[in-house]
């Protein structure tokens, strides 16, 4: 928060029973009595000297060394447990010179004309997002890739599904004979392998839903990047890992299903035998 204040950002905080070190980090204090009545509003001062001097000057007891200024002011106004005061601190505040200075400052602020920022002719002032779309896509893709890399269970499950199914399908049609029925069995194995894509979709959906929930609650509300960059980055990273899984599974299917020694040329979805199939002869 201090970094934000150094750059001109005003921060309003509500604190309860702060430590002395935390209390010193604030510049100004608005102290309210029960009922919302103002007890003090102004500078805290170095070492809370300005605040403590105000209460001592208006009849409060002195602050002992080492006492937390936050606890001291609560005891002085009678807000701490077991404390009591005979001084009407809200009325004291209204009659104090500090209250008069605050009223004078507010009057000056009201009399000042409102300064409007002149409109900029640049198109950058009308952009929804601070970064261009290419930068959004690059950074979001890098973050998505890191997220996948840091979730090895998802990668392992994807690899186990594709390689495991390819092993099962491959061993089911292992060492097929080079006949018309054997070729049909090989093509049927390729057809069965296509249905693994449905199971991959079931794996992708939970991962995508979690990321979308975070995007809807965080990045979309703050307009960090566009939803197009979010969707495209997820598609690109999913295509990469699915391609790796497809390469591993296809290799297993090729090795286990087809007889490469017979001169077959294998391509995804295409099988060309190098020798003719046995023909049926009519006698």
Buried (B, 14 or more C-beta within 10 A) or exposed (E): EEEEEEEEEEEEEEEEEBEBEEBBBBEEBEBBBEEEBBBBBBBBBEEBEBBBEBBEEBEBEEBEEEBBBBBBBBBBBBBBEEEEBEBEBBEBBEEBEBBEEBEEEEEEEEEEEEEEEEEEEEEEEEEEEEBEEEEBBBBBBEBBBEBBEEEEEBBEEBBEBBBEBBBEBBEBBEEBEBEEEBBEBBBEBBEBBEEBEEEBEEBBEEBBEEBBEEBEEEBBEEEBBBEEBBBBBBEBBBEEBBEBBBEBBBEBBBEBBBBEEEEBEBEEEEBEBEEEEEEEEEE
